[in-house]
Amino acid sequence: RGARSEPLRLLAKALRETGDAAGAEKALREALGVSESERGATHPEVARDLEDYARFLIDSDRLDEAERLQRRAAAILAESLGASHVDHLSALASLGTILLRRNLAGEAQTTFRRAADGFLASNEPAPAMSALTNLMAALRAQGLRAQAKAAALEAETLAATHSGRGLFDEATLATLALFTAEMLLEDGAPDRTL
């Protein structure tokens, strides 16, 4: 990371921890500005600073601003590292989370699907599992239970394929089990189709 912007990032972190949101935001903006001037607006480190700032905005419930920054970060990473790079796929998954929180489940669905497919193609089962779990949530939010069940089956297959290797944390597996159980209990409700 940029030598001149790193102290600003550390300052932002310390200010957030002490509850000084305004000071933290100012430090994050300054760190981003310094990174852009040091490295250029399309450097992967700038994307990481954008993501840091987006996380701050998410925590501040400023989701529309966070979405704008996260989209820019994802675009920079796709352009500079490639659309199949794990950093870009992680940025997509983060964007999907923002979209889901903004009640844009259809767009979140597409974004999580792209991230999951990319992670699977890159043989990255842990982030693929996370993207699939979030995909299930996006599908359920739209009432698309049949597709959510298909995503759950895909996640269960992934879990079974990699069981015993310690790749998935207990919270992720518990979420998967909970979603699956809820969907089974909801089987009496009609599915919506696309």
Contacts in CASP RR format, 6 or more apart in sequence:
PFRMAT RR
TARGET T0000
AUTHOR 0000-0000-0000
METHOD contacts of the structure
MODEL  1
RGARSEPLRLLAKALRETGDAAGAEKALREALGVSESERGATHPEVARDL
EDYARFLIDSDRLDEAERLQRRAAAILAESLGASHVDHLSALASLGTILL
RRNLAGEAQTTFRRAADGFLASNEPAPAMSALTNLMAALRAQGLRAQAKA
AALEAETLAATHSGRGLFDEATLATLALFTAEMLLEDGAPDRTL
1 9 0 8 1.000
1 35 0 8 1.000
1 45 0 8 1.000
1 48 0 8 1.000
2 34 0 8 1.000
2 35 0 8 1.000
2 38 0 8 1.000
2 39 0 8 1.000
2 45 0 8 1.000
4 34 0 8 1.000
4 38 0 8 1.000
5 30 0 8 1.000
5 31 0 8 1.000
5 32 0 8 1.000
5 33 0 8 1.000
5 34 0 8 1.000
5 35 0 8 1.000
5 38 0 8 1.000
5 49 0 8 1.000
6 31 0 8 1.000
8 27 0 8 1.000
8 28 0 8 1.000
8 30 0 8 1.000
8 31 0 8 1.000
8 34 0 8 1.000
9 27 0 8 1.000
9 28 0 8 1.000
9 31 0 8 1.000
9 49 0 8 1.000
9 52 0 8 1.000
11 27 0 8 1.000
12 23 0 8 1.000
12 24 0 8 1.000
12 25 0 8 1.000
12 27 0 8 1.000
12 28 0 8 1.000
12 31 0 8 1.000
12 52 0 8 1.000
12 56 0 8 1.000
13 24 0 8 1.000
15 21 0 8 1.000
15 23 0 8 1.000
15 24 0 8 1.000
15 27 0 8 1.000
16 24 0 8 1.000
16 56 0 8 1.000
16 59 0 8 1.000
21 60 0 8 1.000
24 56 0 8 1.000
25 53 0 8 1.000
25 56 0 8 1.000
25 60 0 8 1.000
28 49 0 8 1.000
28 52 0 8 1.000
28 53 0 8 1.000
28 56 0 8 1.000
29 53 0 8 1.000
31 49 0 8 1.000
31 52 0 8 1.000
32 46 0 8 1.000
32 49 0 8 1.000
32 50 0 8 1.000
32 53 0 8 1.000
33 49 0 8 1.000
35 43 0 8 1.000
35 45 0 8 1.000
35 46 0 8 1.000
35 49 0 8 1.000
36 46 0 8 1.000
39 45 0 8 1.000
39 46 0 8 1.000
40 46 0 8 1.000
41 76 0 8 1.000
42 76 0 8 1.000
42 79 0 8 1.000
42 80 0 8 1.000
43 76 0 8 1.000
43 80 0 8 1.000
44 76 0 8 1.000
44 77 0 8 1.000
44 80 0 8 1.000
44 81 0 8 1.000
44 87 0 8 1.000
46 76 0 8 1.000
47 72 0 8 1.000
47 73 0 8 1.000
47 74 0 8 1.000
47 76 0 8 1.000
47 77 0 8 1.000
47 80 0 8 1.000
47 87 0 8 1.000
47 91 0 8 1.000
48 73 0 8 1.000
50 69 0 8 1.000
50 70 0 8 1.000
50 72 0 8 1.000
50 73 0 8 1.000
50 76 0 8 1.000
51 69 0 8 1.000
51 70 0 8 1.000
51 73 0 8 1.000
51 91 0 8 1.000
51 94 0 8 1.000
53 69 0 8 1.000
54 66 0 8 1.000
54 67 0 8 1.000
54 69 0 8 1.000
54 70 0 8 1.000
54 73 0 8 1.000
54 94 0 8 1.000
54 98 0 8 1.000
55 66 0 8 1.000
57 63 0 8 1.000
57 65 0 8 1.000
57 66 0 8 1.000
57 69 0 8 1.000
58 66 0 8 1.000
58 98 0 8 1.000
58 101 0 8 1.000
63 98 0 8 1.000
63 101 0 8 1.000
63 102 0 8 1.000
64 102 0 8 1.000
66 98 0 8 1.000
67 95 0 8 1.000
67 98 0 8 1.000
67 99 0 8 1.000
67 102 0 8 1.000
70 91 0 8 1.000
70 94 0 8 1.000
70 95 0 8 1.000
70 98 0 8 1.000
71 95 0 8 1.000
73 91 0 8 1.000
74 88 0 8 1.000
74 91 0 8 1.000
74 92 0 8 1.000
74 94 0 8 1.000
74 95 0 8 1.000
77 85 0 8 1.000
77 87 0 8 1.000
77 88 0 8 1.000
77 91 0 8 1.000
78 85 0 8 1.000
78 88 0 8 1.000
81 87 0 8 1.000
81 88 0 8 1.000
82 88 0 8 1.000
84 118 0 8 1.000
84 121 0 8 1.000
84 122 0 8 1.000
86 119 0 8 1.000
86 122 0 8 1.000
86 124 0 8 1.000
86 127 0 8 1.000
89 114 0 8 1.000
89 115 0 8 1.000
89 118 0 8 1.000
89 119 0 8 1.000
89 122 0 8 1.000
89 124 0 8 1.000
89 127 0 8 1.000
89 131 0 8 1.000
90 115 0 8 1.000
90 127 0 8 1.000
92 111 0 8 1.000
92 112 0 8 1.000
92 114 0 8 1.000
92 115 0 8 1.000
93 111 0 8 1.000
93 112 0 8 1.000
93 115 0 8 1.000
93 127 0 8 1.000
93 130 0 8 1.000
93 131 0 8 1.000
93 134 0 8 1.000
95 111 0 8 1.000
96 107 0 8 1.000
96 108 0 8 1.000
96 111 0 8 1.000
96 112 0 8 1.000
96 115 0 8 1.000
96 134 0 8 1.000
96 138 0 8 1.000
97 108 0 8 1.000
97 134 0 8 1.000
99 105 0 8 1.000
99 106 0 8 1.000
99 107 0 8 1.000
99 108 0 8 1.000
99 111 0 8 1.000
100 108 0 8 1.000
100 134 0 8 1.000
100 137 0 8 1.000
100 138 0 8 1.000
100 141 0 8 1.000
103 141 0 8 1.000
105 138 0 8 1.000
105 139 0 8 1.000
105 141 0 8 1.000
105 142 0 8 1.000
106 138 0 8 1.000
106 142 0 8 1.000
108 134 0 8 1.000
108 138 0 8 1.000
108 141 0 8 1.000
109 135 0 8 1.000
109 138 0 8 1.000
109 139 0 8 1.000
109 142 0 8 1.000
109 144 0 8 1.000
112 131 0 8 1.000
112 132 0 8 1.000
112 134 0 8 1.000
112 135 0 8 1.000
112 138 0 8 1.000
113 131 0 8 1.000
113 135 0 8 1.000
115 127 0 8 1.000
115 131 0 8 1.000
116 128 0 8 1.000
116 131 0 8 1.000
116 132 0 8 1.000
116 135 0 8 1.000
118 124 0 8 1.000
118 128 0 8 1.000
119 125 0 8 1.000
119 127 0 8 1.000
119 128 0 8 1.000
119 131 0 8 1.000
120 128 0 8 1.000
120 158 0 8 1.000
125 158 0 8 1.000
125 161 0 8 1.000
125 162 0 8 1.000
125 167 0 8 1.000
125 168 0 8 1.000
126 167 0 8 1.000
126 168 0 8 1.000
126 172 0 8 1.000
128 158 0 8 1.000
129 155 0 8 1.000
129 158 0 8 1.000
129 159 0 8 1.000
129 167 0 8 1.000
129 168 0 8 1.000
129 172 0 8 1.000
129 176 0 8 1.000
130 172 0 8 1.000
132 151 0 8 1.000
132 154 0 8 1.000
132 155 0 8 1.000
132 158 0 8 1.000
133 155 0 8 1.000
133 172 0 8 1.000
133 175 0 8 1.000
133 176 0 8 1.000
133 179 0 8 1.000
135 151 0 8 1.000
136 148 0 8 1.000
136 151 0 8 1.000
136 152 0 8 1.000
136 155 0 8 1.000
136 176 0 8 1.000
136 179 0 8 1.000
137 179 0 8 1.000
139 145 0 8 1.000
139 147 0 8 1.000
139 148 0 8 1.000
139 151 0 8 1.000
140 148 0 8 1.000
140 179 0 8 1.000
140 183 0 8 1.000
142 192 0 8 1.000
143 191 0 8 1.000
143 192 0 8 1.000
144 191 0 8 1.000
144 192 0 8 1.000
144 193 0 8 1.000
144 194 0 8 1.000
145 183 0 8 1.000
145 186 0 8 1.000
145 189 0 8 1.000
145 191 0 8 1.000
145 192 0 8 1.000
146 191 0 8 1.000
146 193 0 8 1.000
147 194 0 8 1.000
148 179 0 8 1.000
148 183 0 8 1.000
149 183 0 8 1.000
152 176 0 8 1.000
152 179 0 8 1.000
152 180 0 8 1.000
152 183 0 8 1.000
155 176 0 8 1.000
156 176 0 8 1.000
156 180 0 8 1.000
159 168 0 8 1.000
159 173 0 8 1.000
159 176 0 8 1.000
162 168 0 8 1.000
END
